[in-house]
């Protein structure tokens, strides 16, 4: 089996290849003068191949790279291509919110399948049911909650794990179970006198606790900034943030630390300064199950 990597996931791909006891083949890449992309698999592939490529910003460019890479791997002789996309772009547009919109995640997934993917693995997709809805090939959604929780073992005192909204409560619950902690989700409130907004747990007090907020993506960090400030005002001892995908757009990391967050931790699905937890072992187990 060959583990084939593009430049978008080199650290994770190398860790994955090591976990699988396989060598890593690096795809050759360049841009033509007009901006079009070029990729090439530098050797023939015998048997099955695992192609690792994350689609973090610039998403459009990385999606084109991925489509070209799948075709290139297939034509290099691979009998089966397992496409591993640690961060799946456009996953949040999973329904038509207004008439005339595309369902973007469906467009992306159908394109990967059409160009030659034989199986598909992603990490913590925003809405996992999207994979079932749009893919006809074998597919898996890897969840790294346990790995994130292990990072915080021994770090938190009187831990309380929170989700940013009710829909993400399952992530908080999974982390809390590993830590032996209470969990809840945040809801927006307004001060009756000043009208100032805050984000606080639905039913649990935060005073004296180390609070860990868990989400799938940190993009601009706006929700987490408001939540951190609110909980510190309410007596939280410290506030931490953990996510699977650290996109960190628009100066998000600086905003989070300025708001009083003690530490931000993410997985290595997206290369970032806070990617301290690897999903390589989880991905290796998923790949093995599909072989």
BALOBA-1460 file (C-alpha; in Angstrom, 3 decimals):
// residues 291
<rec num="1" residu="x" x="0.000" y="0.000" z="0.000"/>
<rec num="2" residu="x" x="1.274" y="3.472" z="-0.884"/>
<rec num="3" residu="x" x="0.669" y="6.587" z="1.229"/>
<rec num="4" residu="x" x="0.671" y="9.522" z="-1.172"/>
<rec num="5" residu="x" x="0.748" y="13.106" z="0.080"/>
<rec num="6" residu="x" x="0.356" y="16.596" z="-1.282"/>
<rec num="7" residu="x" x="1.810" y="19.715" z="0.322"/>
<rec num="8" residu="x" x="-1.455" y="20.445" z="2.147"/>
<rec num="9" residu="x" x="-1.030" y="17.679" z="4.744"/>
<rec num="10" residu="x" x="2.654" y="16.838" z="4.898"/>
<rec num="11" residu="x" x="3.033" y="16.577" z="8.678"/>
<rec num="12" residu="x" x="-0.071" y="14.467" z="9.155"/>
<rec num="13" residu="x" x="0.664" y="12.343" z="6.085"/>
<rec num="14" residu="x" x="4.168" y="11.553" z="7.375"/>
<rec num="15" residu="x" x="2.788" y="10.546" z="10.777"/>
<rec num="16" residu="x" x="0.127" y="8.432" z="9.079"/>
<rec num="17" residu="x" x="2.685" y="6.659" z="6.876"/>
<rec num="18" residu="x" x="4.807" y="5.909" z="9.940"/>
<rec num="19" residu="x" x="1.787" y="4.549" z="11.830"/>
<rec num="20" residu="x" x="0.943" y="2.291" z="8.871"/>
<rec num="21" residu="x" x="4.631" y="1.305" z="8.463"/>
<rec num="22" residu="x" x="4.599" y="2.536" z="4.871"/>
<rec num="23" residu="x" x="6.820" y="4.875" z="2.888"/>
<rec num="24" residu="x" x="5.359" y="8.203" z="1.818"/>
<rec num="25" residu="x" x="5.309" y="9.317" z="-1.799"/>
<rec num="26" residu="x" x="5.207" y="13.079" z="-2.307"/>
<rec num="27" residu="x" x="3.216" y="14.359" z="-5.268"/>
<rec num="28" residu="x" x="5.007" y="16.884" z="-7.477"/>
<rec num="29" residu="x" x="3.152" y="20.188" z="-7.693"/>
<rec num="30" residu="x" x="3.534" y="23.506" z="-9.443"/>
<rec num="31" residu="x" x="1.523" y="26.392" z="-10.865"/>
<rec num="32" residu="x" x="1.595" y="27.434" z="-14.499"/>
<rec num="33" residu="x" x="2.114" y="31.149" z="-15.296"/>
<rec num="34" residu="x" x="-1.647" y="31.573" z="-15.767"/>
<rec num="35" residu="x" x="-2.357" y="30.145" z="-12.302"/>
<rec num="36" residu="x" x="-3.554" y="26.695" z="-13.338"/>
<rec num="37" residu="x" x="-2.329" y="23.785" z="-11.199"/>
<rec num="38" residu="x" x="-0.119" y="20.849" z="-12.167"/>
<rec num="39" residu="x" x="0.388" y="17.627" z="-10.218"/>
<rec num="40" residu="x" x="2.322" y="14.433" z="-10.959"/>
<rec num="41" residu="x" x="2.807" y="11.140" z="-9.157"/>
<rec num="42" residu="x" x="6.560" y="10.512" z="-9.575"/>
<rec num="43" residu="x" x="6.428" y="6.696" z="-9.695"/>
<rec num="44" residu="x" x="4.195" y="3.782" z="-10.600"/>
<rec num="45" residu="x" x="1.806" y="2.602" z="-7.904"/>
<rec num="46" residu="x" x="1.303" y="-1.109" z="-7.293"/>
<rec num="47" residu="x" x="-1.857" y="-2.096" z="-5.427"/>
<rec num="48" residu="x" x="-3.883" y="0.166" z="-3.150"/>
<rec num="49" residu="x" x="-3.111" y="3.819" z="-2.461"/>
<rec num="50" residu="x" x="-4.016" y="6.227" z="0.322"/>
<rec num="51" residu="x" x="-4.096" y="9.833" z="-0.886"/>
<rec num="52" residu="x" x="-3.888" y="12.411" z="1.925"/>
<rec num="53" residu="x" x="-4.934" y="15.958" z="1.091"/>
<rec num="54" residu="x" x="-6.584" y="18.557" z="3.328"/>
<rec num="55" residu="x" x="-8.703" y="21.334" z="1.813"/>
<rec num="56" residu="x" x="-8.067" y="24.196" z="4.212"/>
<rec num="57" residu="x" x="-7.645" y="27.741" z="2.783"/>
<rec num="58" residu="x" x="-7.210" y="28.475" z="-0.067"/>
<rec num="59" residu="x" x="-10.066" y="25.984" z="-0.413"/>
<rec num="60" residu="x" x="-10.843" y="26.386" z="-4.107"/>
<rec num="61" residu="x" x="-7.223" y="25.857" z="-5.119"/>
<rec num="62" residu="x" x="-6.875" y="22.835" z="-2.855"/>
<rec num="63" residu="x" x="-10.068" y="21.256" z="-4.163"/>
<rec num="64" residu="x" x="-8.787" y="21.459" z="-7.756"/>
<rec num="65" residu="x" x="-5.477" y="19.981" z="-6.594"/>
<rec num="66" residu="x" x="-7.334" y="17.114" z="-4.965"/>
<rec num="67" residu="x" x="-9.370" y="16.292" z="-8.064"/>
<rec num="68" residu="x" x="-6.233" y="16.292" z="-10.212"/>
<rec num="69" residu="x" x="-4.348" y="14.209" z="-7.652"/>
<rec num="70" residu="x" x="-7.043" y="11.512" z="-7.510"/>
<rec num="71" residu="x" x="-6.939" y="11.143" z="-11.284"/>
<rec num="72" residu="x" x="-3.130" y="11.125" z="-11.269"/>
<rec num="73" residu="x" x="-2.930" y="8.403" z="-8.607"/>
<rec num="74" residu="x" x="-5.472" y="6.284" z="-10.441"/>
<rec num="75" residu="x" x="-3.551" y="6.616" z="-13.692"/>
<rec num="76" residu="x" x="-0.264" y="5.798" z="-11.959"/>
<rec num="77" residu="x" x="-1.592" y="2.279" z="-11.514"/>
<rec num="78" residu="x" x="-3.375" y="2.244" z="-8.157"/>
<rec num="79" residu="x" x="-5.967" y="-0.516" z="-7.985"/>
<rec num="80" residu="x" x="-7.893" y="1.326" z="-5.275"/>
<rec num="81" residu="x" x="-7.654" y="4.935" z="-4.066"/>
<rec num="82" residu="x" x="-8.690" y="5.711" z="-0.497"/>
<rec num="83" residu="x" x="-9.017" y="9.488" z="-0.355"/>
<rec num="84" residu="x" x="-8.288" y="10.946" z="3.087"/>
<rec num="85" residu="x" x="-9.430" y="14.550" z="3.466"/>
<rec num="86" residu="x" x="-8.647" y="15.589" z="7.053"/>
<rec num="87" residu="x" x="-10.474" y="18.919" z="6.679"/>
<rec num="88" residu="x" x="-13.346" y="18.923" z="4.200"/>
<rec num="89" residu="x" x="-14.020" y="22.368" z="2.748"/>
<rec num="90" residu="x" x="-17.582" y="23.549" z="2.080"/>
<rec num="91" residu="x" x="-18.981" y="21.038" z="4.594"/>
<rec num="92" residu="x" x="-20.996" y="23.709" z="6.411"/>
<rec num="93" residu="x" x="-23.152" y="24.408" z="3.337"/>
<rec num="94" residu="x" x="-25.056" y="21.148" z="3.779"/>
<rec num="95" residu="x" x="-28.566" y="22.335" z="2.875"/>
<rec num="96" residu="x" x="-30.287" y="25.049" z="0.860"/>
<rec num="97" residu="x" x="-30.829" y="27.879" z="3.286"/>
<rec num="98" residu="x" x="-32.278" y="30.096" z="0.534"/>
<rec num="99" residu="x" x="-33.801" y="29.324" z="-2.867"/>
<rec num="100" residu="x" x="-31.247" y="29.243" z="-5.663"/>
<rec num="101" residu="x" x="-28.305" y="28.103" z="-3.510"/>
<rec num="102" residu="x" x="-26.198" y="25.008" z="-4.215"/>
<rec num="103" residu="x" x="-25.662" y="22.336" z="-1.602"/>
<rec num="104" residu="x" x="-21.918" y="22.868" z="-1.689"/>
<rec num="105" residu="x" x="-20.841" y="19.814" z="0.278"/>
<rec num="106" residu="x" x="-22.810" y="17.639" z="-2.149"/>
<rec num="107" residu="x" x="-21.035" y="19.197" z="-5.121"/>
<rec num="108" residu="x" x="-17.649" y="18.527" z="-3.535"/>
<rec num="109" residu="x" x="-18.362" y="14.930" z="-2.521"/>
<rec num="110" residu="x" x="-19.926" y="13.957" z="-5.848"/>
<rec num="111" residu="x" x="-16.924" y="15.440" z="-7.661"/>
<rec num="112" residu="x" x="-14.440" y="13.380" z="-5.642"/>
<rec num="113" residu="x" x="-16.413" y="10.237" z="-6.342"/>
<rec num="114" residu="x" x="-16.817" y="11.002" z="-10.048"/>
<rec num="115" residu="x" x="-13.100" y="11.546" z="-10.635"/>
<rec num="116" residu="x" x="-12.134" y="8.158" z="-9.201"/>
<rec num="117" residu="x" x="-12.168" y="7.954" z="-5.391"/>
<rec num="118" residu="x" x="-12.919" y="4.358" z="-4.345"/>
<rec num="119" residu="x" x="-13.325" y="5.130" z="-0.639"/>
<rec num="120" residu="x" x="-13.392" y="8.311" z="1.414"/>
<rec num="121" residu="x" x="-12.320" y="9.245" z="4.945"/>
<rec num="122" residu="x" x="-12.772" y="12.643" z="6.587"/>
<rec num="123" residu="x" x="-12.257" y="13.923" z="10.119"/>
<rec num="124" residu="x" x="-15.100" y="15.410" z="12.146"/>
<rec num="125" residu="x" x="-17.283" y="16.546" z="9.249"/>
<rec num="126" residu="x" x="-19.632" y="19.353" z="10.247"/>
<rec num="127" residu="x" x="-22.693" y="17.241" z="9.426"/>
<rec num="128" residu="x" x="-21.685" y="13.555" z="9.129"/>
<rec num="129" residu="x" x="-24.973" y="12.633" z="7.474"/>
<rec num="130" residu="x" x="-23.738" y="14.534" z="4.400"/>
<rec num="131" residu="x" x="-21.409" y="11.634" z="3.641"/>
<rec num="132" residu="x" x="-24.255" y="9.130" z="3.724"/>
<rec num="133" residu="x" x="-26.422" y="11.385" z="1.583"/>
<rec num="134" residu="x" x="-23.962" y="12.141" z="-1.203"/>
<rec num="135" residu="x" x="-21.457" y="9.269" z="-1.378"/>
<rec num="136" residu="x" x="-22.081" y="5.832" z="-2.884"/>
<rec num="137" residu="x" x="-18.554" y="4.632" z="-2.112"/>
<rec num="138" residu="x" x="-17.420" y="3.312" z="1.312"/>
<rec num="139" residu="x" x="-16.810" y="6.222" z="3.676"/>
<rec num="140" residu="x" x="-15.946" y="6.989" z="7.288"/>
<rec num="141" residu="x" x="-16.009" y="10.051" z="9.532"/>
<rec num="142" residu="x" x="-13.222" y="9.935" z="12.133"/>
<rec num="143" residu="x" x="-13.892" y="11.634" z="15.478"/>
<rec num="144" residu="x" x="-10.907" y="12.811" z="17.558"/>
<rec num="145" residu="x" x="-12.729" y="13.712" z="20.808"/>
<rec num="146" residu="x" x="-10.846" y="11.136" z="22.862"/>
<rec num="147" residu="x" x="-7.461" y="12.347" z="21.597"/>
<rec num="148" residu="x" x="-8.308" y="15.971" z="22.420"/>
<rec num="149" residu="x" x="-9.524" y="14.947" z="25.860"/>
<rec num="150" residu="x" x="-6.304" y="13.026" z="26.592"/>
<rec num="151" residu="x" x="-4.319" y="16.207" z="25.972"/>
<rec num="152" residu="x" x="-6.142" y="17.940" z="28.807"/>
<rec num="153" residu="x" x="-5.874" y="15.123" z="31.345"/>
<rec num="154" residu="x" x="-4.010" y="16.480" z="34.351"/>
<rec num="155" residu="x" x="-4.179" y="20.038" z="32.979"/>
<rec num="156" residu="x" x="-7.690" y="21.008" z="34.084"/>
<rec num="157" residu="x" x="-8.828" y="21.427" z="37.693"/>
<rec num="158" residu="x" x="-12.545" y="20.884" z="38.334"/>
<rec num="159" residu="x" x="-13.146" y="20.637" z="34.563"/>
<rec num="160" residu="x" x="-16.378" y="21.643" z="32.874"/>
<rec num="161" residu="x" x="-16.705" y="20.848" z="29.149"/>
<rec num="162" residu="x" x="-18.953" y="23.052" z="27.020"/>
<rec num="163" residu="x" x="-20.267" y="23.007" z="23.468"/>
<rec num="164" residu="x" x="-20.841" y="26.339" z="21.675"/>
<rec num="165" residu="x" x="-24.449" y="25.345" z="20.892"/>
<rec num="166" residu="x" x="-26.888" y="22.508" z="21.435"/>
<rec num="167" residu="x" x="-26.097" y="20.899" z="18.093"/>
<rec num="168" residu="x" x="-22.465" y="20.354" z="19.146"/>
<rec num="169" residu="x" x="-23.323" y="18.878" z="22.541"/>
<rec num="170" residu="x" x="-22.244" y="15.387" z="21.445"/>
<rec num="171" residu="x" x="-18.628" y="16.609" z="21.127"/>
<rec num="172" residu="x" x="-18.642" y="18.066" z="24.622"/>
<rec num="173" residu="x" x="-20.167" y="14.871" z="25.975"/>
<rec num="174" residu="x" x="-17.513" y="12.675" z="24.337"/>
<rec num="175" residu="x" x="-14.674" y="14.792" z="25.760"/>
<rec num="176" residu="x" x="-16.308" y="15.034" z="29.190"/>
<rec num="177" residu="x" x="-16.678" y="11.252" z="29.445"/>
<rec num="178" residu="x" x="-12.931" y="10.790" z="29.005"/>
<rec num="179" residu="x" x="-12.168" y="13.532" z="31.555"/>
<rec num="180" residu="x" x="-14.845" y="12.439" z="34.019"/>
<rec num="181" residu="x" x="-16.292" y="15.954" z="33.864"/>
<rec num="182" residu="x" x="-19.677" y="17.628" z="33.666"/>
<rec num="183" residu="x" x="-20.792" y="19.017" z="30.318"/>
<rec num="184" residu="x" x="-23.330" y="21.458" z="28.922"/>
<rec num="185" residu="x" x="-23.929" y="23.741" z="25.962"/>
<rec num="186" residu="x" x="-23.837" y="27.528" z="25.703"/>
<rec num="187" residu="x" x="-26.817" y="29.781" z="25.160"/>
<rec num="188" residu="x" x="-26.912" y="33.495" z="24.443"/>
<rec num="189" residu="x" x="-28.301" y="35.807" z="27.116"/>
<rec num="190" residu="x" x="-28.662" y="39.562" z="27.406"/>
<rec num="191" residu="x" x="-28.318" y="41.703" z="30.490"/>
<rec num="192" residu="x" x="-31.763" y="43.085" z="31.262"/>
<rec num="193" residu="x" x="-30.327" y="46.472" z="32.166"/>
<rec num="194" residu="x" x="-27.507" y="47.051" z="29.691"/>
<rec num="195" residu="x" x="-28.547" y="44.706" z="26.887"/>
<rec num="196" residu="x" x="-24.982" y="43.363" z="26.793"/>
<rec num="197" residu="x" x="-24.840" y="39.835" z="25.284"/>
<rec num="198" residu="x" x="-23.150" y="36.900" z="26.981"/>
<rec num="199" residu="x" x="-22.714" y="33.193" z="26.328"/>
<rec num="200" residu="x" x="-23.134" y="30.975" z="29.372"/>
<rec num="201" residu="x" x="-23.930" y="27.314" z="30.064"/>
<rec num="202" residu="x" x="-27.577" y="26.332" z="29.865"/>
<rec num="203" residu="x" x="-27.802" y="24.843" z="33.350"/>
<rec num="204" residu="x" x="-24.376" y="24.619" z="35.066"/>
<rec num="205" residu="x" x="-22.523" y="27.290" z="37.031"/>
<rec num="206" residu="x" x="-18.923" y="27.957" z="35.976"/>
<rec num="207" residu="x" x="-17.550" y="29.594" z="39.130"/>
<rec num="208" residu="x" x="-14.328" y="27.977" z="40.282"/>
<rec num="209" residu="x" x="-14.126" y="25.601" z="37.307"/>
<rec num="210" residu="x" x="-11.610" y="25.226" z="34.511"/>
<rec num="211" residu="x" x="-13.805" y="25.495" z="31.425"/>
<rec num="212" residu="x" x="-12.998" y="23.693" z="28.165"/>
<rec num="213" residu="x" x="-15.012" y="24.754" z="25.099"/>
<rec num="214" residu="x" x="-14.998" y="22.118" z="22.339"/>
<rec num="215" residu="x" x="-16.004" y="22.668" z="18.702"/>
<rec num="216" residu="x" x="-15.325" y="21.186" z="15.279"/>
<rec num="217" residu="x" x="-13.934" y="24.373" z="13.699"/>
<rec num="218" residu="x" x="-12.433" y="27.605" z="14.995"/>
<rec num="219" residu="x" x="-12.710" y="30.037" z="12.099"/>
<rec num="220" residu="x" x="-12.945" y="33.684" z="13.183"/>
<rec num="221" residu="x" x="-13.354" y="32.747" z="16.848"/>
<rec num="222" residu="x" x="-16.121" y="35.279" z="17.492"/>
<rec num="223" residu="x" x="-18.349" y="32.908" z="19.468"/>
<rec num="224" residu="x" x="-15.449" y="31.679" z="21.589"/>
<rec num="225" residu="x" x="-14.298" y="35.213" z="22.359"/>
<rec num="226" residu="x" x="-17.733" y="36.151" z="23.682"/>
<rec num="227" residu="x" x="-17.989" y="32.892" z="25.617"/>
<rec num="228" residu="x" x="-14.556" y="33.253" z="27.225"/>
<rec num="229" residu="x" x="-15.216" y="36.797" z="28.380"/>
<rec num="230" residu="x" x="-18.645" y="35.832" z="29.718"/>
<rec num="231" residu="x" x="-17.378" y="32.872" z="31.707"/>
<rec num="232" residu="x" x="-14.393" y="34.667" z="33.177"/>
<rec num="233" residu="x" x="-16.749" y="37.421" z="34.351"/>
<rec num="234" residu="x" x="-18.905" y="34.696" z="35.900"/>
<rec num="235" residu="x" x="-16.034" y="33.317" z="37.952"/>
<rec num="236" residu="x" x="-14.477" y="30.595" z="35.796"/>
<rec num="237" residu="x" x="-10.965" y="29.834" z="37.002"/>
<rec num="238" residu="x" x="-9.545" y="29.436" z="33.511"/>
<rec num="239" residu="x" x="-10.943" y="28.993" z="29.992"/>
<rec num="240" residu="x" x="-9.499" y="26.676" z="27.344"/>
<rec num="241" residu="x" x="-10.573" y="26.070" z="23.750"/>
<rec num="242" residu="x" x="-10.204" y="22.881" z="21.731"/>
<rec num="243" residu="x" x="-11.219" y="22.099" z="18.168"/>
<rec num="244" residu="x" x="-10.605" y="19.585" z="15.431"/>
<rec num="245" residu="x" x="-9.907" y="22.093" z="12.635"/>
<rec num="246" residu="x" x="-7.985" y="25.302" z="13.403"/>
<rec num="247" residu="x" x="-8.752" y="27.551" z="10.440"/>
<rec num="248" residu="x" x="-7.976" y="30.666" z="12.547"/>
<rec num="249" residu="x" x="-9.115" y="33.326" z="10.079"/>
<rec num="250" residu="x" x="-9.041" y="37.092" z="10.669"/>
<rec num="251" residu="x" x="-6.614" y="37.036" z="13.580"/>
<rec num="252" residu="x" x="-8.722" y="34.561" z="15.551"/>
<rec num="253" residu="x" x="-5.874" y="33.229" z="17.688"/>
<rec num="254" residu="x" x="-4.829" y="36.697" z="18.886"/>
<rec num="255" residu="x" x="-8.457" y="37.535" z="19.659"/>
<rec num="256" residu="x" x="-8.885" y="34.372" z="21.730"/>
<rec num="257" residu="x" x="-5.787" y="34.969" z="23.828"/>
<rec num="258" residu="x" x="-6.720" y="38.630" z="24.263"/>
<rec num="259" residu="x" x="-10.134" y="37.508" z="25.530"/>
<rec num="260" residu="x" x="-8.445" y="35.522" z="28.297"/>
<rec num="261" residu="x" x="-8.309" y="32.020" z="26.837"/>
<rec num="262" residu="x" x="-5.412" y="30.219" z="28.523"/>
<rec num="263" residu="x" x="-4.673" y="27.789" z="25.701"/>
<rec num="264" residu="x" x="-6.065" y="26.831" z="22.294"/>
<rec num="265" residu="x" x="-5.535" y="23.239" z="21.138"/>
<rec num="266" residu="x" x="-6.371" y="21.642" z="17.782"/>
<rec num="267" residu="x" x="-5.597" y="18.502" z="15.813"/>
<rec num="268" residu="x" x="-3.261" y="18.320" z="12.831"/>
<rec num="269" residu="x" x="-6.025" y="18.167" z="10.200"/>
<rec num="270" residu="x" x="-5.048" y="21.755" z="9.388"/>
<rec num="271" residu="x" x="-1.449" y="22.927" z="9.923"/>
<rec num="272" residu="x" x="-1.489" y="25.656" z="12.576"/>
<rec num="273" residu="x" x="0.454" y="26.962" z="15.599"/>
<rec num="274" residu="x" x="-1.983" y="25.146" z="17.900"/>
<rec num="275" residu="x" x="-2.088" y="21.748" z="16.142"/>
<rec num="276" residu="x" x="-0.858" y="19.764" z="19.140"/>
<rec num="277" residu="x" x="-2.916" y="16.556" z="18.796"/>
<rec num="278" residu="x" x="-2.497" y="14.104" z="15.912"/>
<rec num="279" residu="x" x="-5.300" y="12.140" z="14.286"/>
<rec num="280" residu="x" x="-2.833" y="9.816" z="12.535"/>
<rec num="281" residu="x" x="-3.636" y="6.746" z="14.656"/>
<rec num="282" residu="x" x="-7.394" y="7.245" z="14.255"/>
<rec num="283" residu="x" x="-6.970" y="7.606" z="10.494"/>
<rec num="284" residu="x" x="-4.745" y="4.533" z="10.317"/>
<rec num="285" residu="x" x="-7.422" y="2.475" z="12.056"/>
<rec num="286" residu="x" x="-10.075" y="3.793" z="9.646"/>
<rec num="287" residu="x" x="-7.941" y="3.010" z="6.606"/>
<rec num="288" residu="x" x="-7.251" y="-0.520" z="7.837"/>
<rec num="289" residu="x" x="-10.983" y="-1.130" z="8.249"/>
<rec num="290" residu="x" x="-11.583" y="-0.202" z="4.605"/>
<rec num="291" residu="x" x="-8.884" y="-2.424" z="3.114"/>
